[in-house]
């Protein structure tokens, strides 16, 4: 998925479609209330990085599923 709308990317990640990479400024509220979980806590973006959503290809997508607890 490509979008210039950070909220759209965040919404797709909240729906469980993929992993989003973005700044704490954008994801803090969702992380704090449990709508998102950190997938790679030891990894950080550079300060000049963009916002990215990584998801499986369409042939692998079977709908959103809950994250393991």
mmCIF file of the N, C-alpha and C atoms, coordinates in Angstrom:
data_MODEL
# 
_entry.id   MODEL 
# 
loop_
_atom_site.group_PDB 
_atom_site.id 
_atom_site.type_symbol 
_atom_site.label_atom_id 
_atom_site.label_alt_id 
_atom_site.label_comp_id 
_atom_site.label_asym_id 
_atom_site.label_entity_id 
_atom_site.label_seq_id 
_atom_site.pdbx_PDB_ins_code 
_atom_site.Cartn_x 
_atom_site.Cartn_y 
_atom_site.Cartn_z 
_atom_site.occupancy 
_atom_site.B_iso_or_equiv 
_atom_site.pdbx_formal_charge 
_atom_site.auth_seq_id 
_atom_site.auth_comp_id 
_atom_site.auth_asym_id 
_atom_site.auth_atom_id 
_atom_site.pdbx_PDB_model_num 
ATOM 1   N N  . UNK A 1 1  ? 0.843  -1.167  0.000  1.00 0.00 ? 1  UNK A N  1 
ATOM 2   C CA . UNK A 1 1  ? 0.000  0.000   0.000  1.00 0.00 ? 1  UNK A CA 1 
ATOM 3   C C  . UNK A 1 1  ? 0.889  1.230   0.000  1.00 0.00 ? 1  UNK A C  1 
ATOM 4   N N  . UNK A 1 2  ? 0.544  2.203   -0.801 1.00 0.00 ? 2  UNK A N  1 
ATOM 5   C CA . UNK A 1 2  ? 1.226  3.490   -0.789 1.00 0.00 ? 2  UNK A CA 1 
ATOM 6   C C  . UNK A 1 2  ? 0.189  4.560   -0.499 1.00 0.00 ? 2  UNK A C  1 
ATOM 7   N N  . UNK A 1 3  ? 0.565  5.514   0.337  1.00 0.00 ? 3  UNK A N  1 
ATOM 8   C CA . UNK A 1 3  ? -0.336 6.615   0.661  1.00 0.00 ? 3  UNK A CA 1 
ATOM 9   C C  . UNK A 1 3  ? 0.490  7.785   1.158  1.00 0.00 ? 3  UNK A C  1 
ATOM 10  N N  . UNK A 1 4  ? 0.005  8.976   0.911  1.00 0.00 ? 4  UNK A N  1 
ATOM 11  C CA . UNK A 1 4  ? 0.631  10.151  1.501  1.00 0.00 ? 4  UNK A CA 1 
ATOM 12  C C  . UNK A 1 4  ? -0.169 10.603  2.717  1.00 0.00 ? 4  UNK A C  1 
ATOM 13  N N  . UNK A 1 5  ? -1.042 9.743   3.200  1.00 0.00 ? 5  UNK A N  1 
ATOM 14  C CA . UNK A 1 5  ? -1.907 10.021  4.343  1.00 0.00 ? 5  UNK A CA 1 
ATOM 15  C C  . UNK A 1 5  ? -1.471 9.147   5.517  1.00 0.00 ? 5  UNK A C  1 
ATOM 16  N N  . UNK A 1 6  ? -0.744 9.739   6.472  1.00 0.00 ? 6  UNK A N  1 
ATOM 17  C CA . UNK A 1 6  ? -0.247 8.982   7.628  1.00 0.00 ? 6  UNK A CA 1 
ATOM 18  C C  . UNK A 1 6  ? -1.366 8.316   8.408  1.00 0.00 ? 6  UNK A C  1 
ATOM 19  N N  . UNK A 1 7  ? -2.505 8.988   8.550  1.00 0.00 ? 7  UNK A N  1 
ATOM 20  C CA . UNK A 1 7  ? -3.626 8.404   9.294  1.00 0.00 ? 7  UNK A CA 1 
ATOM 21  C C  . UNK A 1 7  ? -4.174 7.178   8.589  1.00 0.00 ? 7  UNK A C  1 
ATOM 22  N N  . UNK A 1 8  ? -4.180 7.169   7.258  1.00 0.00 ? 8  UNK A N  1 
ATOM 23  C CA . UNK A 1 8  ? -4.640 5.994   6.512  1.00 0.00 ? 8  UNK A CA 1 
ATOM 24  C C  . UNK A 1 8  ? -3.699 4.815   6.766  1.00 0.00 ? 8  UNK A C  1 
ATOM 25  N N  . UNK A 1 9  ? -2.394 5.057   6.722  1.00 0.00 ? 9  UNK A N  1 
ATOM 26  C CA . UNK A 1 9  ? -1.422 3.996   6.993  1.00 0.00 ? 9  UNK A CA 1 
ATOM 27  C C  . UNK A 1 9  ? -1.565 3.481   8.420  1.00 0.00 ? 9  UNK A C  1 
ATOM 28  N N  . UNK A 1 10 ? -1.764 4.380   9.354  1.00 0.00 ? 10 UNK A N  1 
ATOM 29  C CA . UNK A 1 10 ? -1.941 3.990   10.750 1.00 0.00 ? 10 UNK A CA 1 
ATOM 30  C C  . UNK A 1 10 ? -3.201 3.150   10.916 1.00 0.00 ? 10 UNK A C  1 
ATOM 31  N N  . UNK A 1 11 ? -4.276 3.532   10.254 1.00 0.00 ? 11 UNK A N  1 
ATOM 32  C CA . UNK A 1 11 ? -5.526 2.776   10.327 1.00 0.00 ? 11 UNK A CA 1 
ATOM 33  C C  . UNK A 1 11 ? -5.383 1.367   9.775  1.00 0.00 ? 11 UNK A C  1 
ATOM 34  N N  . UNK A 1 12 ? -4.653 1.225   8.682  1.00 0.00 ? 12 UNK A N  1 
ATOM 35  C CA . UNK A 1 12 ? -4.426 -0.094  8.095  1.00 0.00 ? 12 UNK A CA 1 
ATOM 36  C C  . UNK A 1 12 ? -3.594 -0.958  9.046  1.00 0.00 ? 12 UNK A C  1 
ATOM 37  N N  . UNK A 1 13 ? -2.592 -0.373  9.669  1.00 0.00 ? 13 UNK A N  1 
ATOM 38  C CA . UNK A 1 13 ? -1.788 -1.122  10.643 1.00 0.00 ? 13 UNK A CA 1 
ATOM 39  C C  . UNK A 1 13 ? -2.637 -1.529  11.847 1.00 0.00 ? 13 UNK A C  1 
ATOM 40  N N  . UNK A 1 14 ? -3.498 -0.632  12.327 1.00 0.00 ? 14 UNK A N  1 
ATOM 41  C CA . UNK A 1 14 ? -4.395 -0.964  13.455 1.00 0.00 ? 14 UNK A CA 1 
ATOM 42  C C  . UNK A 1 14 ? -5.323 -2.115  13.094 1.00 0.00 ? 14 UNK A C  1 
ATOM 43  N N  . UNK A 1 15 ? -5.691 -2.209  11.822 1.00 0.00 ? 15 UNK A N  1 
ATOM 44  C CA . UNK A 1 15 ? -6.579 -3.280  11.369 1.00 0.00 ? 15 UNK A CA 1 
ATOM 45  C C  . UNK A 1 15 ? -5.852 -4.616  11.235 1.00 0.00 ? 15 UNK A C  1 
ATOM 46  N N  . UNK A 1 16 ? -4.527 -4.612  11.429 1.00 0.00 ? 16 UNK A N  1 
ATOM 47  C CA . UNK A 1 16 ? -3.764 -5.850  11.396 1.00 0.00 ? 16 UNK A CA 1 
ATOM 48  C C  . UNK A 1 16 ? -3.313 -6.277  10.024 1.00 0.00 ? 16 UNK A C  1 
ATOM 49  N N  . UNK A 1 17 ? -3.326 -5.374  9.063  1.00 0.00 ? 17 UNK A N  1 
ATOM 50  C CA . UNK A 1 17 ? -2.958 -5.718  7.691  1.00 0.00 ? 17 UNK A CA 1 
ATOM 51  C C  . UNK A 1 17 ? -1.444 -5.792  7.502  1.00 0.00 ? 17 UNK A C  1 
ATOM 52  N N  . UNK A 1 18 ? -0.676 -5.067  8.298  1.00 0.00 ? 18 UNK A N  1 
ATOM 53  C CA . UNK A 1 18 ? 0.775  -5.079  8.128  1.00 0.00 ? 18 UNK A CA 1 
ATOM 54  C C  . UNK A 1 18 ? 1.469  -4.414  9.289  1.00 0.00 ? 18 UNK A C  1 
ATOM 55  N N  . UNK A 1 19 ? 2.749  -4.164  9.094  1.00 0.00 ? 19 UNK A N  1 
ATOM 56  C CA . UNK A 1 19 ? 3.591  -3.517  10.102 1.00 0.00 ? 19 UNK A CA 1 
ATOM 57  C C  . UNK A 1 19 ? 3.896  -2.110  9.613  1.00 0.00 ? 19 UNK A C  1 
ATOM 58  N N  . UNK A 1 20 ? 3.703  -1.125  10.463 1.00 0.00 ? 20 UNK A N  1 
ATOM 59  C CA . UNK A 1 20 ? 3.970  0.266   10.106 1.00 0.00 ? 20 UNK A CA 1 
ATOM 60  C C  . UNK A 1 20 ? 5.254  0.717   10.786 1.00 0.00 ? 20 UNK A C  1 
ATOM 61  N N  . UNK A 1 21 ? 6.025  1.484   10.065 1.00 0.00 ? 21 UNK A N  1 
ATOM 62  C CA . UNK A 1 21 ? 7.230  2.104   10.631 1.00 0.00 ? 21 UNK A CA 1 
ATOM 63  C C  . UNK A 1 21 ? 7.012  3.607   10.577 1.00 0.00 ? 21 UNK A C  1 
ATOM 64  N N  . UNK A 1 22 ? 6.998  4.226   11.723 1.00 0.00 ? 22 UNK A N  1 
ATOM 65  C CA . UNK A 1 22 ? 6.777  5.665   11.797 1.00 0.00 ? 22 UNK A CA 1 
ATOM 66  C C  . UNK A 1 22 ? 7.243  6.180   13.140 1.00 0.00 ? 22 UNK A C  1 
ATOM 67  N N  . UNK A 1 23 ? 7.203  7.462   13.295 1.00 0.00 ? 23 UNK A N  1 
ATOM 68  C CA . UNK A 1 23 ? 7.685  8.081   14.525 1.00 0.00 ? 23 UNK A CA 1 
ATOM 69  C C  . UNK A 1 23 ? 6.734  7.916   15.697 1.00 0.00 ? 23 UNK A C  1 
ATOM 70  N N  . UNK A 1 24 ? 7.298  8.021   16.891 1.00 0.00 ? 24 UNK A N  1 
ATOM 71  C CA . UNK A 1 24 ? 6.481  7.957   18.105 1.00 0.00 ? 24 UNK A CA 1 
ATOM 72  C C  . UNK A 1 24 ? 5.411  9.042   18.114 1.00 0.00 ? 24 UNK A C  1 
ATOM 73  N N  . UNK A 1 25 ? 5.697  10.184  17.499 1.00 0.00 ? 25 UNK A N  1 
ATOM 74  C CA . UNK A 1 25 ? 4.739  11.284  17.434 1.00 0.00 ? 25 UNK A CA 1 
ATOM 75  C C  . UNK A 1 25 ? 3.433  10.837  16.790 1.00 0.00 ? 25 UNK A C  1 
ATOM 76  N N  . UNK A 1 26 ? 3.513  9.863   15.902 1.00 0.00 ? 26 UNK A N  1 
ATOM 77  C CA . UNK A 1 26 ? 2.326  9.415   15.187 1.00 0.00 ? 26 UNK A CA 1 
ATOM 78  C C  . UNK A 1 26 ? 1.667  8.212   15.864 1.00 0.00 ? 26 UNK A C  1 
ATOM 79  N N  . UNK A 1 27 ? 2.448  7.354   16.485 1.00 0.00 ? 27 UNK A N  1 
ATOM 80  C CA . UNK A 1 27 ? 1.912  6.080   16.973 1.00 0.00 ? 27 UNK A CA 1 
ATOM 81  C C  . UNK A 1 27 ? 1.762  5.979   18.480 1.00 0.00 ? 27 UNK A C  1 
ATOM 82  N N  . UNK A 1 28 ? 2.230  6.963   19.234 1.00 0.00 ? 28 UNK A N  1 
ATOM 83  C CA . UNK A 1 28 ? 2.227  6.876   20.695 1.00 0.00 ? 28 UNK A CA 1 
ATOM 84  C C  . UNK A 1 28 ? 0.858  6.560   21.275 1.00 0.00 ? 28 UNK A C  1 
ATOM 85  N N  . UNK A 1 29 ? -0.162 7.262   20.838 1.00 0.00 ? 29 UNK A N  1 
ATOM 86  C CA . UNK A 1 29 ? -1.514 7.055   21.381 1.00 0.00 ? 29 UNK A CA 1 
ATOM 87  C C  . UNK A 1 29 ? -1.998 5.623   21.123 1.00 0.00 ? 29 UNK A C  1 
ATOM 88  N N  . UNK A 1 30 ? -1.787 5.123   19.904 1.00 0.00 ? 30 UNK A N  1 
ATOM 89  C CA . UNK A 1 30 ? -2.204 3.758   19.570 1.00 0.00 ? 30 UNK A CA 1 
ATOM 90  C C  . UNK A 1 30 ? -1.405 2.713   20.335 1.00 0.00 ? 30 UNK A C  1 
ATOM 91  N N  . UNK A 1 31 ? -0.124 2.971   20.554 1.00 0.00 ? 31 UNK A N  1 
ATOM 92  C CA . UNK A 1 31 ? 0.700  2.061   21.343 1.00 0.00 ? 31 UNK A CA 1 
ATOM 93  C C  . UNK A 1 31 ? 0.263  2.064   22.808 1.00 0.00 ? 31 UNK A C  1 
ATOM 94  N N  . UNK A 1 32 ? 0.030  3.253   23.349 1.00 0.00 ? 32 UNK A N  1 
ATOM 95  C CA . UNK A 1 32 ? -0.338 3.376   24.766 1.00 0.00 ? 32 UNK A CA 1 
ATOM 96  C C  . UNK A 1 32 ? -1.666 2.696   25.087 1.00 0.00 ? 32 UNK A C  1 
ATOM 97  N N  . UNK A 1 33 ? -2.630 2.759   24.159 1.00 0.00 ? 33 UNK A N  1 
ATOM 98  C CA . UNK A 1 33 ? -3.948 2.165   24.442 1.00 0.00 ? 33 UNK A CA 1 
ATOM 99  C C  . UNK A 1 33 ? -4.051 0.722   23.946 1.00 0.00 ? 33 UNK A C  1 
ATOM 100 N N  . UNK A 1 34 ? -2.999 0.195   23.342 1.00 0.00 ? 34 UNK A N  1 
ATOM 101 C CA . UNK A 1 34 ? -2.991 -1.208  22.943 1.00 0.00 ? 34 UNK A CA 1 
ATOM 102 C C  . UNK A 1 34 ? -3.509 -1.498  21.545 1.00 0.00 ? 34 UNK A C  1 
ATOM 103 N N  . UNK A 1 35 ? -3.806 -0.469  20.761 1.00 0.00 ? 35 UNK A N  1 
ATOM 104 C CA . UNK A 1 35 ? -4.266 -0.701  19.390 1.00 0.00 ? 35 UNK A CA 1 
ATOM 105 C C  . UNK A 1 35 ? -3.135 -1.150  18.481 1.00 0.00 ? 35 UNK A C  1 
ATOM 106 N N  . UNK A 1 36 ? -1.892 -0.852  18.859 1.00 0.00 ? 36 UNK A N  1 
ATOM 107 C CA . UNK A 1 36 ? -0.704 -1.316  18.143 1.00 0.00 ? 36 UNK A CA 1 
ATOM 108 C C  . UNK A 1 36 ? 0.255  -1.937  19.144 1.00 0.00 ? 36 UNK A C  1 
ATOM 109 N N  . UNK A 1 37 ? 1.058  -2.879  18.662 1.00 0.00 ? 37 UNK A N  1 
ATOM 110 C CA . UNK A 1 37 ? 2.123  -3.462  19.468 1.00 0.00 ? 37 UNK A CA 1 
ATOM 111 C C  . UNK A 1 37 ? 3.433  -3.286  18.712 1.00 0.00 ? 37 UNK A C  1 
ATOM 112 N N  . UNK A 1 38 ? 4.514  -3.063  19.450 1.00 0.00 ? 38 UNK A N  1 
ATOM 113 C CA . UNK A 1 38 ? 5.827  -2.952  18.812 1.00 0.00 ? 38 UNK A CA 1 
ATOM 114 C C  . UNK A 1 38 ? 6.250  -4.333  18.320 1.00 0.00 ? 38 UNK A C  1 
ATOM 115 N N  . UNK A 1 39 ? 6.559  -4.411  17.029 1.00 0.00 ? 39 UNK A N  1 
ATOM 116 C CA . UNK A 1 39 ? 6.997  -5.684  16.444 1.00 0.00 ? 39 UNK A CA 1 
ATOM 117 C C  . UNK A 1 39 ? 8.509  -5.856  16.554 1.00 0.00 ? 39 UNK A C  1 
ATOM 118 N N  . UNK A 1 40 ? 9.249  -4.775  16.452 1.00 0.00 ? 40 UNK A N  1 
ATOM 119 C CA . UNK A 1 40 ? 10.715 -4.817  16.491 1.00 0.00 ? 40 UNK A CA 1 
ATOM 120 C C  . UNK A 1 40 ? 11.217 -3.744  17.465 1.00 0.00 ? 40 UNK A C  1 
ATOM 121 N N  . UNK A 1 41 ? 11.067 -3.962  18.760 1.00 0.00 ? 41 UNK A N  1 
ATOM 122 C CA . UNK A 1 41 ? 11.379 -2.903  19.731 1.00 0.00 ? 41 UNK A CA 1 
ATOM 123 C C  . UNK A 1 41 ? 12.842 -2.467  19.731 1.00 0.00 ? 41 UNK A C  1 
ATOM 124 N N  . UNK A 1 42 ? 13.761 -3.322  19.275 1.00 0.00 ? 42 UNK A N  1 
ATOM 125 C CA . UNK A 1 42 ? 15.172 -2.957  19.271 1.00 0.00 ? 42 UNK A CA 1 
ATOM 126 C C  . UNK A 1 42 ? 15.564 -2.136  18.048 1.00 0.00 ? 42 UNK A C  1 
ATOM 127 N N  . UNK A 1 43 ? 14.652 -1.936  17.109 1.00 0.00 ? 43 UNK A N  1 
ATOM 128 C CA . UNK A 1 43 ? 14.925 -1.239  15.859 1.00 0.00 ? 43 UNK A CA 1 
ATOM 129 C C  . UNK A 1 43 ? 14.303 0.147   15.885 1.00 0.00 ? 43 UNK A C  1 
ATOM 130 N N  . UNK A 1 44 ? 15.023 1.157   15.378 1.00 0.00 ? 44 UNK A N  1 
ATOM 131 C CA . UNK A 1 44 ? 14.503 2.529   15.328 1.00 0.00 ? 44 UNK A CA 1 
ATOM 132 C C  . UNK A 1 44 ? 14.763 3.126   13.958 1.00 0.00 ? 44 UNK A C  1 
ATOM 133 N N  . UNK A 1 45 ? 13.868 4.011   13.539 1.00 0.00 ? 45 UNK A N  1 
ATOM 134 C CA . UNK A 1 45 ? 14.047 4.754   12.299 1.00 0.00 ? 45 UNK A CA 1 
ATOM 135 C C  . UNK A 1 45 ? 15.062 5.867   12.501 1.00 0.00 ? 45 UNK A C  1 
ATOM 136 N N  . UNK A 1 46 ? 15.750 6.229   11.438 1.00 0.00 ? 46 UNK A N  1 
ATOM 137 C CA . UNK A 1 46 ? 16.573 7.428   11.477 1.00 0.00 ? 46 UNK A CA 1 
ATOM 138 C C  . UNK A 1 46 ? 15.648 8.634   11.605 1.00 0.00 ? 46 UNK A C  1 
ATOM 139 N N  . UNK A 1 47 ? 16.168 9.735   12.094 1.00 0.00 ? 47 UNK A N  1 
ATOM 140 C CA . UNK A 1 47 ? 15.338 10.916  12.325 1.00 0.00 ? 47 UNK A CA 1 
ATOM 141 C C  . UNK A 1 47 ? 14.758 11.497  11.045 1.00 0.00 ? 47 UNK A C  1 
ATOM 142 N N  . UNK A 1 48 ? 15.371 11.245  9.892  1.00 0.00 ? 48 UNK A N  1 
ATOM 143 C CA . UNK A 1 48 ? 14.859 11.793  8.630  1.00 0.00 ? 48 UNK A CA 1 
ATOM 144 C C  . UNK A 1 48 ? 14.104 10.753  7.795  1.00 0.00 ? 48 UNK A C  1 
ATOM 145 N N  . UNK A 1 49 ? 13.735 9.624   8.409  1.00 0.00 ? 49 UNK A N  1 
ATOM 146 C CA . UNK A 1 49 ? 13.036 8.565   7.681  1.00 0.00 ? 49 UNK A CA 1 
ATOM 147 C C  . UNK A 1 49 ? 11.571 8.929   7.459  1.00 0.00 ? 49 UNK A C  1 
ATOM 148 N N  . UNK A 1 50 ? 10.967 8.271   6.514  1.00 0.00 ? 50 UNK A N  1 
ATOM 149 C CA . UNK A 1 50 ? 9.548  8.463   6.219  1.00 0.00 ? 50 UNK A CA 1 
ATOM 150 C C  . UNK A 1 50 ? 8.690  7.539   7.070  1.00 0.00 ? 50 UNK A C  1 
ATOM 151 N N  . UNK A 1 51 ? 7.459  7.352   6.659  1.00 0.00 ? 51 UNK A N  1 
ATOM 152 C CA . UNK A 1 51 ? 6.515  6.456   7.315  1.00 0.00 ? 51 UNK A CA 1 
ATOM 153 C C  . UNK A 1 51 ? 6.208  5.347   6.318  1.00 0.00 ? 51 UNK A C  1 
ATOM 154 N N  . UNK A 1 52 ? 6.316  4.091   6.747  1.00 0.00 ? 52 UNK A N  1 
ATOM 155 C CA . UNK A 1 52 ? 6.156  2.962   5.856  1.00 0.00 ? 52 UNK A CA 1 
ATOM 156 C C  . UNK A 1 52 ? 5.242  1.914   6.457  1.00 0.00 ? 52 UNK A C  1 
ATOM 157 N N  . UNK A 1 53 ? 4.480  1.239   5.597  1.00 0.00 ? 53 UNK A N  1 
ATOM 158 C CA . UNK A 1 53 ? 3.670  0.098   5.997  1.00 0.00 ? 53 UNK A CA 1 
ATOM 159 C C  . UNK A 1 53 ? 4.146  -1.080  5.172  1.00 0.00 ? 53 UNK A C  1 
ATOM 160 N N  . UNK A 1 54 ? 4.492  -2.185  5.822  1.00 0.00 ? 54 UNK A N  1 
ATOM 161 C CA . UNK A 1 54 ? 4.942  -3.386  5.127  1.00 0.00 ? 54 UNK A CA 1 
ATOM 162 C C  . UNK A 1 54 ? 3.897  -4.451  5.365  1.00 0.00 ? 54 UNK A C  1 
ATOM 163 N N  . UNK A 1 55 ? 3.427  -5.045  4.278  1.00 0.00 ? 55 UNK A N  1 
ATOM 164 C CA . UNK A 1 55 ? 2.400  -6.080  4.396  1.00 0.00 ? 55 UNK A CA 1 
ATOM 165 C C  . UNK A 1 55 ? 2.676  -7.188  3.399  1.00 0.00 ? 55 UNK A C  1 
ATOM 166 N N  . UNK A 1 56 ? 2.078  -8.375  3.614  1.00 0.00 ? 56 UNK A N  1 
ATOM 167 C CA . UNK A 1 56 ? 2.242  -9.461  2.642  1.00 0.00 ? 56 UNK A CA 1 
ATOM 168 C C  . UNK A 1 56 ? 1.588  -9.083  1.317  1.00 0.00 ? 56 UNK A C  1 
ATOM 169 N N  . UNK A 1 57 ? 2.016  -9.716  0.231  1.00 0.00 ? 57 UNK A N  1 
ATOM 170 C CA . UNK A 1 57 ? 1.403  -9.504  -1.069 1.00 0.00 ? 57 UNK A CA 1 
ATOM 171 C C  . UNK A 1 57 ? -0.041 -9.984  -1.071 1.00 0.00 ? 57 UNK A C  1 
ATOM 172 N N  . UNK A 1 58 ? -0.810 -9.560  -2.050 1.00 0.00 ? 58 UNK A N  1 
ATOM 173 C CA . UNK A 1 58 ? -2.232 -9.897  -2.130 1.00 0.00 ? 58 UNK A CA 1 
ATOM 174 C C  . UNK A 1 58 ? -2.457 -11.408 -2.109 1.00 0.00 ? 58 UNK A C  1 
ATOM 175 N N  . UNK A 1 59 ? -1.563 -12.184 -2.713 1.00 0.00 ? 59 UNK A N  1 
ATOM 176 C CA . UNK A 1 59 ? -1.747 -13.631 -2.738 1.00 0.00 ? 59 UNK A CA 1 
ATOM 177 C C  . UNK A 1 59 ? -1.599 -14.259 -1.353 1.00 0.00 ? 59 UNK A C  1 
ATOM 178 N N  . UNK A 1 60 ? -0.982 -13.544 -0.420 1.00 0.00 ? 60 UNK A N  1 
ATOM 179 C CA . UNK A 1 60 ? -0.791 -14.052 0.943  1.00 0.00 ? 60 UNK A CA 1 
ATOM 180 C C  . UNK A 1 60 ? -1.845 -13.522 1.907  1.00 0.00 ? 60 UNK A C  1 
ATOM 181 N N  . UNK A 1 61 ? -2.594 -12.517 1.517  1.00 0.00 ? 61 UNK A N  1 
ATOM 182 C CA . UNK A 1 61 ? -3.515 -11.837 2.442  1.00 0.00 ? 61 UNK A CA 1 
ATOM 183 C C  . UNK A 1 61 ? -4.807 -12.614 2.587  1.00 0.00 ? 61 UNK A C  1 
ATOM 184 N N  . UNK A 1 62 ? -5.152 -12.941 3.841  1.00 0.00 ? 62 UNK A N  1 
ATOM 185 C CA . UNK A 1 62 ? -6.388 -13.659 4.125  1.00 0.00 ? 62 UNK A CA 1 
ATOM 186 C C  . UNK A 1 62 ? -7.255 -12.868 5.093  1.00 0.00 ? 62 UNK A C  1 
ATOM 187 N N  . UNK A 1 63 ? -7.026 -11.575 5.207  1.00 0.00 ? 63 UNK A N  1 
ATOM 188 C CA . UNK A 1 63 ? -7.786 -10.758 6.147  1.00 0.00 ? 63 UNK A CA 1 
ATOM 189 C C  . UNK A 1 63 ? -6.991 -10.531 7.419  1.00 0.00 ? 63 UNK A C  1 
ATOM 190 N N  . UNK A 1 64 ? -7.455 -9.613  8.197  1.00 0.00 ? 64 UNK A N  1 
ATOM 191 C CA . UNK A 1 64 ? -6.762 -9.252  9.443  1.00 0.00 ? 64 UNK A CA 1 
ATOM 192 C C  . UNK A 1 64 ? -6.898 -10.369 10.463 1.00 0.00 ? 64 UNK A C  1 
ATOM 193 N N  . UNK A 1 65 ? -5.858 -10.568 11.235 1.00 0.00 ? 65 UNK A N  1 
ATOM 194 C CA . UNK A 1 65 ? -5.893 -11.523 12.330 1.00 0.00 ? 65 UNK A CA 1 
ATOM 195 C C  . UNK A 1 65 ? -5.276 -10.864 13.550 1.00 0.00 ? 65 UNK A C  1 
ATOM 196 N N  . UNK A 1 66 ? -5.702 -11.273 14.735 1.00 0.00 ? 66 UNK A N  1 
ATOM 197 C CA . UNK A 1 66 ? -5.162 -10.644 15.946 1.00 0.00 ? 66 UNK A CA 1 
ATOM 198 C C  . UNK A 1 66 ? -3.687 -10.930 16.117 1.00 0.00 ? 66 UNK A C  1 
ATOM 199 N N  . UNK A 1 67 ? -2.979 -9.983  16.724 1.00 0.00 ? 67 UNK A N  1 
ATOM 200 C CA . UNK A 1 67 ? -1.574 -10.182 17.042 1.00 0.00 ? 67 UNK A CA 1 
ATOM 201 C C  . UNK A 1 67 ? -1.447 -11.131 18.216 1.00 0.00 ? 67 UNK A C  1 
ATOM 202 N N  . UNK A 1 68 ? -0.411 -11.957 18.238 1.00 0.00 ? 68 UNK A N  1 
ATOM 203 C CA . UNK A 1 68 ? -0.221 -12.846 19.392 1.00 0.00 ? 68 UNK A CA 1 
ATOM 204 C C  . UNK A 1 68 ? 0.026  -12.039 20.661 1.00 0.00 ? 68 UNK A C  1 
ATOM 205 N N  . UNK A 1 69 ? -0.473 -12.519 21.740 1.00 0.00 ? 69 UNK A N  1 
ATOM 206 C CA . UNK A 1 69 ? -0.317 -11.837 23.032 1.00 0.00 ? 69 UNK A CA 1 
ATOM 207 C C  . UNK A 1 69 ? 0.962  -12.255 23.703 1.00 0.00 ? 69 UNK A C  1 
# 
